[in-house]
Amino acid sequence: MNGKRVFAGFFGTIIAIVEIGLLSGCATDKQSFVLTNTGMEETLKQIEMSDEQKGWALTAENELLHTTSGIENFICVKTFDKTLPVSEGEISLCAVDENTAYTAYFSMDGENILVEYTTDAGENWKDTEVSYASYGGAYKAYLSFADREHGYLLYCSDPGAGMMTKILFSTEDGGETFSYVADLTDEVSGYPTGIAFSSEAEGFIGTSYHGQDAYFYQTKDGGETWQSMELPRYDGKDSLYIEGTAPVFFGENQKQGKLLLQYVTAEKRNTILYTSEDGGETWTPQQELECDSVRSYDFFSENDGYLVDETGCLLQLKASTGTAR
């Protein structure tokens, strides 16, 4: 019911009717998302669309795709074939708009994160090296840009004995240079699954690790300090633990947000969709999605998005108004 409460004053009869309706699963009309298979042949790692027609995708073969006329017409604009083998060829994609995209991966020298980016839809590329050799080995690198100038790079070392070094870098010149911001190793527990900034100052990190209670972290000072956020439960659902992800922001001033959390039980994974209208300050559980794995996801409007499951299958997220509890 979108967080709205009904107040009936002193009319006890009305209150009783409302309570009975809620306990019996009273049906109301509200927005809900339906997942459908797009039938896309390519196996994907990520997709980031500016709107229904324009955007980017990264395939399992580390091919960067671009389209200006829908997902049916993706074309390959770049192939990454010189990534560090020990990092399993992992690449992070961050698209700022339909023409500007950033990628980050561990270079073959075993000492640098290579950030490559284009501002003309893939015709020309620039690159910046960010050294990580003094912090540890290669595992994951995540990118997020709040706008065309301000971006963040999160380095994660290979995990050992449940520990992982996490170093945050930032850029204020569109990726030409990156500077050290903070060591997040002691502030952010678990293994990061992504990073997202809704503004230059405010950002979020999702994490996954069975032994930790925290799964979602927030900064309000450009990444210098982080605090864990415990979000409201969906429909009283229980879980052994929760796995977090990095949210997606869109709309005017990036105030609208979508977030997927996985409630993990002994039997299955329950994927819960959360929404925010204030840039991530507060989150409201909206619905359970009919999927049990999430590799990445993207929303480009309040009603439209895409989800890539662990098999690399691309699913469309489309909102509809129907009867829901």
Salt bridges, closest charged atoms under 4 A:
ASP51 OD2 - LYS54 NZ 2.84
GLU90 OE1 - LYS140 NZ 3.87
ASP97 OD2 - ARG148 NH2 2.71
GLU116 OE1 - LYS78 NZ 3.35
ASP147 OD1 - HIS150 ND1 3.08
GLU200 OE2 - HIS150 NE2 3.55
GLU243 OE1 - ARG269 NH1 2.81
GLU281 OE1 - LYS220 NZ 3.22
GLU288 OE1 - LYS237 NZ 3.50
GLU302 OE2 - LYS258 NZ 3.24
ASP304 OD1 - LYS318 NZ 2.49
